[in-house]
Structures are given as C-alpha cells and as structure tokens.
Amino acid sequence: MEKQFFAETASLSRFVLRRDRLRIPIWIFAFVAATLLIAVAFTDLYQNAQERQAIAETMKNPAMTAMVGPGYGLANYTAGAMMAHQMLLMTAVVVGLMNILLLTRHTRTDEEDGRIELVRSLPVGRLSNLVSALLVMVLVNVLLALITGTGLYALGIETMNLEGSLLYGAALGATGLIFAAITAVFVQLSQNARSAIGLSIGFLLLAYMVRAIGDVGDEAISWLSPLGWILKAEVYVNNYWWPVLLTVGVAALLAALALYLNSIRDLGAGFLPSRPGKMHASGFLASPIGLAIRLQRTGMLAWAAGLLLIGASYGSVLGDLESFFADVDIMQEMLVQTEGFSLTEQFIPMLMSVMAIIAAIPAIMAVLKLKGEEKNERVEHVLGRAVSRNRLLGSYVLLAFIVGFVMLSLAGLGLGLVGLSVMEEELALGMFYRAALAYLPAILAMISIAVLLIGWAPKLTGLIWLYLIFSFVVVYLGGLFQFPEWVVQLSPFGHVPRIPIEDMNYLKLLLLTGGAAILAALGFAGYNKRDIGR
C-alpha cells in the first residue's frame, strides 16, 4: 500500500525544492529581514517605558484592534509585547499567502498544465505529488519559524527572550502550515488553479474579517478563525504554546482530508460541480477582453466580495473612536495633526491606504494573467487569429483598470455606508468615495509597472509584488518608523492626497496618471518587439 500511494515521494520533494531553489529563499529572507528590521525600529523609536505606554493607549481603540488584533500586555507595553501586538498578525497573513501560492503551484497548477500526468506515467505513487508538496511546505515553515525565532532572540532586546522569540516564529510557521493544508483541500475541490487560489485567498480574507469582528465584539467569534488562534498565544507576554499546537493539529487533520480526497479524485477533476458549457459561445467571448473576463471572473467576484466586506468591517468600528478617545490626551496629541478634523476623519486616510493597496492586488493579477497564458502557450492561438498584440495586451490592461476601479469603489462604499450607520457625526458618503477613488492613479501606476515588466522582462514580473510590499511598509508604517518624505514618495501610493484632511490635488494625480501612461506605452512597445514565450 505504501509503495502504491507514496512511492518516490522523497525524489519528488527534492524536485520541488530544486524548482523553487530561488523562490523559497527569497520568501524566507524577506520575512526574516522585515521582522528583524521592524523589531530594531521599534526599540529605536520607543526607547523608554513612558513612550511605549503612550503608544499603548493609542492601540486600545476598536479600529486598531480590528486591524492588528487585541493587545496583550498593554498595561506593561514592553518592546516584545509591542512587536507581537502590532506585527504578528500582519506578518502571519502574508505567510499564509506565501503558502497558498507555493502549494497551488506544485499541485493544481502542475496538474492543470499536464505535468502531474507525465509524472504519474513513471513509477510514482498516487499521493506522492501532494505529499511531497506538503512536506516541502513543512520544511519551509519550520525553517521560517526557526530562523525568525533565533533571529529575534539574537537581537539582544531585553524583553524578547528565547521562549517568546521561538513562539513568535512558531506562530508564523503554524499559520503557514494551516493555510497550506487548507489550500490542499481547496485544490481537491477546484477544477483549476485559478479557482483553488481564489477560494484559498477568499478563506484567508474571511479568516481575517471574522477575527476582526470577534476581537472588536464577541470574543467567541474569533475562535472561528485560525488567525484568531495564534493571537491567543500572547507572545512575549504569557507565551502560551497550546494555540500553536492547536493550529498545527488542525493543519494535520486538514492535510489528511486533502490526501483522502486526492486518493479518490480523478486526475484533472474537482469535487465542486462545474456547470455544463453552452452549446454556442456568446459574442462577448469572441473578443480578447471577453475571454480575459471569462478566465478571471471567479477570482474577481471573490476579491470584490472581500473588499466590500473589509470596507464594511473597518466601517463598523468608526462609531466608537470619538467616544473612546474623548478623554485620552495622548491620543489627541499623537493623531490630531490637522486642526479642525475629528479623530474619525483622520483615521479614514489610514484605512483607505490599506484597502487601496489590497485593491491593487486583483488589478495586478488581472494584467499578469496574460503572462500566465503566455507561459502556458495559449497566447499563440489568440495571436494566430485577427488579433494584434496591442489589442491583446490592451484588453488585459483595460480589465485591470476596471478591476481597480470596482475594487476601490466597493471598499470606499463599504467603509462609508457601514461607517455612517454607526457614527454620530455627519459625514458625506461622497467623501468616502472620493477618498477611495483618489488612489486609482496609484493603482494605474502599479498596473503600468506590471505592463512594463511584461513587455521587456516577463521573467521578472514577480518584482511587482515586492514593490507592492514596499509600498505597504512605507505608506502604512511610514509614520511609525518616521521615514523621510522622499522614501514614502518612492511609492505611487505616497503621492495620493489624504482625503478628507487634505484637499484633492488634481495636478499631482494627473502627473501620476501621466507617468503611468508613459510606463504603459513603453511596456506596449516592448511587447510588440519581443518574442512570445521568451
């Protein structure tokens, strides 16, 4: 039985590691470097207990609880407690995303591209491919946990002891394992890699929102989210290990379920029923943009629902800000930087910047889908007909623009509609919508950079995600780390006016749009010149 199902698992695991010999080290290095740099930055910014307690008061509000989780150790806000409170959840979300992408790449994507069928023609076990991918994910997450934990302890920060540092790393590794296992299940349910990624990322967003709702309201609700479990480890405060063990245990059960489903599933099939195709294709499918929309509609719908829910979840906490901080002088001193604006109005730009960066993800994915189609040798079939390269690339760029516009609109409306329903002060819904759409030129700039890479360096398109992460760090954490203004403006999101506390700067947004147009034009020029498939 073992030979039948698990033959050559070790060989396939080595093959997976060989294929990702650059991708995996880059992921791990990025996580560890960012974690260590942030830990050092916290100690440099808040050098005594008084300063740390001041920032602790600002972290007690519902908006911050929804974003980063409940604060443990706020009464004695040490450097370790601050690090775990403000960074553990955000880092865990990205670790979950890494595992989703890597696991899908070596399972459903390979199956969809026909590589699993080729592998199975050899003396390889039926479950060997999935087991090998899961084993590699275990190795990756264990390495991430150990390197992160030992790295934090090696910094020599007083309140970051060995146990807490190892628990911090273990929490990240456990999060990666459970989302790898969840993705393995969705891989069995889905018909293709696109749907598997969409369902997995949708679950990740749902887990974040459920945790946010539970942390702000009923704590019992947060137990429905694996992201809520790891926060209960209370890293650097009480250092509970049982939430990590719980997460790993559930991950093991989900992995066993995925293996069972894989053993009874036909190759290339999925358990979720697919609708039978129409007898005749619609006229919309005869155009490149129609085909692009059809290929990505499931993922776009999932992202649209996710952005609307994220906006609504953030909006639900806006009504509590004024009353909570009415008597907190330190909050008034730290947040009120512009006279004449309430605390709520000053939180809106921060929330919108986060949602805008999230909204950029599906827009970038929409245009990068063309690169995936090219890699799978399907672009030649389209270009072999009466379709020019400009029309093909333009269709994906137009779709990306539409996606960016829709995602920003849903995020802004979700924030505004729910926020206005719980707020006492009178704010216009149009203000929320303008604050959202102000970020559209920044998303266009990110799309244009992706187009530039597709046109001239298609093998380097992954760099756009590193740039997006950089944008998140400098825009969202720029004030915390006191980055110089020129560093923040290295990101297109750093040029967007912070509505409503700043006026709409149409000239700046026009220049940003013009720069995006120039980059896109250069990308089109490169795409017309280079060989397809190279």
KAGI-V834083 format. One record per residue. N is the residue number from 1. RES is the residue in three letters. SS is DSSP state (2 for helix, 1 for strand, 0 for the rest). Layout:
N:RES:SS
N:RES:SS
This chain:
1:MET:0
2:GLU:2
3:LYS:2
4:GLN:2
5:PHE:2
6:PHE:2
7:ALA:0
8:GLU:0
9:THR:2
10:ALA:2
11:SER:2
12:LEU:2
13:SER:2
14:ARG:2
15:PHE:2
16:VAL:2
17:LEU:2
18:ARG:2
19:ARG:2
20:ASP:0
21:ARG:0
22:LEU:0
23:ARG:2
24:ILE:2
25:PRO:2
26:ILE:2
27:TRP:2
28:ILE:2
29:PHE:2
30:ALA:2
31:PHE:2
32:VAL:2
33:ALA:2
34:ALA:2
35:THR:2
36:LEU:2
37:LEU:2
38:ILE:2
39:ALA:2
40:VAL:2
41:ALA:2
42:PHE:2
43:THR:2
44:ASP:2
45:LEU:2
46:TYR:0
47:GLN:0
48:ASN:0
49:ALA:2
50:GLN:2
51:GLU:2
52:ARG:2
53:GLN:2
54:ALA:2
55:ILE:2
56:ALA:2
57:GLU:2
58:THR:2
59:MET:0
60:LYS:0
61:ASN:0
62:PRO:2
63:ALA:2
64:MET:2
65:THR:2
66:ALA:2
67:MET:2
68:VAL:2
69:GLY:0
70:PRO:0
71:GLY:0
72:TYR:0
73:GLY:0
74:LEU:2
75:ALA:2
76:ASN:2
77:TYR:0
78:THR:0
79:ALA:2
80:GLY:2
81:ALA:2
82:MET:2
83:MET:2
84:ALA:2
85:HIS:2
86:GLN:2
87:MET:2
88:LEU:2
89:LEU:2
90:MET:2
91:THR:2
92:ALA:2
93:VAL:2
94:VAL:2
95:VAL:2
96:GLY:2
97:LEU:2
98:MET:2
99:ASN:2
100:ILE:2
101:LEU:2
102:LEU:2
103:LEU:2
104:THR:2
105:ARG:2
106:HIS:0
107:THR:0
108:ARG:2
109:THR:2
110:ASP:2
111:GLU:2
112:GLU:2
113:ASP:0
114:GLY:0
115:ARG:2
116:ILE:2
117:GLU:2
118:LEU:2
119:VAL:2
120:ARG:2
121:SER:0
122:LEU:0
123:PRO:0
124:VAL:0
125:GLY:0
126:ARG:0
127:LEU:0
128:SER:2
129:ASN:2
130:LEU:2
131:VAL:2
132:SER:2
133:ALA:2
134:LEU:2
135:LEU:2
136:VAL:2
137:MET:2
138:VAL:2
139:LEU:2
140:VAL:2
141:ASN:2
142:VAL:2
143:LEU:2
144:LEU:2
145:ALA:2
146:LEU:2
147:ILE:2
148:THR:2
149:GLY:2
150:THR:2
151:GLY:2
152:LEU:2
153:TYR:2
154:ALA:2
155:LEU:0
156:GLY:0
157:ILE:0
158:GLU:0
159:THR:0
160:MET:0
161:ASN:0
162:LEU:2
163:GLU:2
164:GLY:2
165:SER:2
166:LEU:2
167:LEU:2
168:TYR:2
169:GLY:2
170:ALA:2
171:ALA:2
172:LEU:2
173:GLY:2
174:ALA:2
175:THR:2
176:GLY:2
177:LEU:2
178:ILE:2
179:PHE:2
180:ALA:2
181:ALA:2
182:ILE:2
183:THR:2
184:ALA:2
185:VAL:2
186:PHE:2
187:VAL:2
188:GLN:2
189:LEU:2
190:SER:0
191:GLN:0
192:ASN:0
193:ALA:2
194:ARG:2
195:SER:2
196:ALA:2
197:ILE:2
198:GLY:2
199:LEU:2
200:SER:2
201:ILE:2
202:GLY:2
203:PHE:2
204:LEU:2
205:LEU:2
206:LEU:2
207:ALA:2
208:TYR:2
209:MET:2
210:VAL:2
211:ARG:2
212:ALA:2
213:ILE:2
214:GLY:2
215:ASP:2
216:VAL:2
217:GLY:0
218:ASP:0
219:GLU:2
220:ALA:2
221:ILE:2
222:SER:2
223:TRP:0
224:LEU:0
225:SER:0
226:PRO:2
227:LEU:2
228:GLY:2
229:TRP:2
230:ILE:2
231:LEU:2
232:LYS:0
233:ALA:0
234:GLU:0
235:VAL:0
236:TYR:0
237:VAL:0
238:ASN:0
239:ASN:0
240:TYR:0
241:TRP:0
242:TRP:2
243:PRO:2
244:VAL:2
245:LEU:2
246:LEU:2
247:THR:2
248:VAL:2
249:GLY:2
250:VAL:2
251:ALA:2
252:ALA:2
253:LEU:2
254:LEU:2
255:ALA:2
256:ALA:2
257:LEU:2
258:ALA:2
259:LEU:2
260:TYR:2
261:LEU:2
262:ASN:2
263:SER:2
264:ILE:2
265:ARG:0
266:ASP:0
267:LEU:0
268:GLY:0
269:ALA:0
270:GLY:0
271:PHE:0
272:LEU:0
273:PRO:0
274:SER:0
275:ARG:0
276:PRO:0
277:GLY:0
278:LYS:0
279:MET:0
280:HIS:0
281:ALA:0
282:SER:0
283:GLY:2
284:PHE:2
285:LEU:2
286:ALA:2
287:SER:0
288:PRO:2
289:ILE:2
290:GLY:2
291:LEU:2
292:ALA:2
293:ILE:2
294:ARG:2
295:LEU:2
296:GLN:2
297:ARG:2
298:THR:2
299:GLY:2
300:MET:2
301:LEU:2
302:ALA:2
303:TRP:2
304:ALA:2
305:ALA:2
306:GLY:2
307:LEU:2
308:LEU:2
309:LEU:2
310:ILE:2
311:GLY:2
312:ALA:2
313:SER:2
314:TYR:2
315:GLY:2
316:SER:0
317:VAL:0
318:LEU:2
319:GLY:2
320:ASP:2
321:LEU:2
322:GLU:2
323:SER:2
324:PHE:2
325:PHE:0
326:ALA:0
327:ASP:0
328:VAL:0
329:ASP:2
330:ILE:2
331:MET:2
332:GLN:2
333:GLU:2
334:MET:2
335:LEU:2
336:VAL:0
337:GLN:0
338:THR:0
339:GLU:0
340:GLY:0
341:PHE:0
342:SER:0
343:LEU:2
344:THR:2
345:GLU:2
346:GLN:2
347:PHE:2
348:ILE:2
349:PRO:2
350:MET:2
351:LEU:2
352:MET:2
353:SER:2
354:VAL:2
355:MET:2
356:ALA:2
357:ILE:2
358:ILE:2
359:ALA:2
360:ALA:2
361:ILE:2
362:PRO:2
363:ALA:2
364:ILE:2
365:MET:2
366:ALA:2
367:VAL:2
368:LEU:2
369:LYS:2
370:LEU:2
371:LYS:2
372:GLY:2
373:GLU:2
374:GLU:2
375:LYS:2
376:ASN:0
377:GLU:0
378:ARG:0
379:VAL:2
380:GLU:2
381:HIS:2
382:VAL:2
383:LEU:2
384:GLY:0
385:ARG:0
386:ALA:0
387:VAL:0
388:SER:0
389:ARG:2
390:ASN:2
391:ARG:2
392:LEU:2
393:LEU:2
394:GLY:2
395:SER:2
396:TYR:2
397:VAL:2
398:LEU:2
399:LEU:2
400:ALA:2
401:PHE:2
402:ILE:2
403:VAL:2
404:GLY:2
405:PHE:2
406:VAL:2
407:MET:2
408:LEU:2
409:SER:2
410:LEU:2
411:ALA:2
412:GLY:2
413:LEU:2
414:GLY:2
415:LEU:2
416:GLY:2
417:LEU:2
418:VAL:2
419:GLY:2
420:LEU:2
421:SER:2
422:VAL:2
423:MET:0
424:GLU:0
425:GLU:0
426:GLU:0
427:LEU:0
428:ALA:0
429:LEU:2
430:GLY:2
431:MET:2
432:PHE:2
433:TYR:2
434:ARG:2
435:ALA:2
436:ALA:2
437:LEU:2
438:ALA:0
439:TYR:0
440:LEU:2
441:PRO:2
442:ALA:2
443:ILE:2
444:LEU:2
445:ALA:2
446:MET:2
447:ILE:2
448:SER:2
449:ILE:2
450:ALA:2
451:VAL:2
452:LEU:2
453:LEU:2
454:ILE:2
455:GLY:2
456:TRP:2
457:ALA:0
458:PRO:2
459:LYS:2
460:LEU:2
461:THR:0
462:GLY:0
463:LEU:2
464:ILE:2
465:TRP:2
466:LEU:2
467:TYR:2
468:LEU:2
469:ILE:2
470:PHE:2
471:SER:2
472:PHE:2
473:VAL:2
474:VAL:2
475:VAL:2
476:TYR:2
477:LEU:0
478:GLY:2
479:GLY:2
480:LEU:2
481:PHE:2
482:GLN:0
483:PHE:0
484:PRO:0
485:GLU:2
486:TRP:2
487:VAL:2
488:VAL:2
489:GLN:0
490:LEU:0
491:SER:0
492:PRO:2
493:PHE:2
494:GLY:2
495:HIS:2
496:VAL:0
497:PRO:0
498:ARG:0
499:ILE:0
500:PRO:0
501:ILE:0
502:GLU:0
503:ASP:0
504:MET:0
505:ASN:0
506:TYR:2
507:LEU:2
508:LYS:2
509:LEU:2
510:LEU:2
511:LEU:2
512:LEU:2
513:THR:2
514:GLY:2
515:GLY:2
516:ALA:2
517:ALA:2
518:ILE:2
519:LEU:2
520:ALA:2
521:ALA:2
522:LEU:2
523:GLY:2
524:PHE:2
525:ALA:2
526:GLY:2
527:TYR:2
528:ASN:2
529:LYS:2
530:ARG:0
531:ASP:0
532:ILE:0
533:GLY:0
534:ARG:0
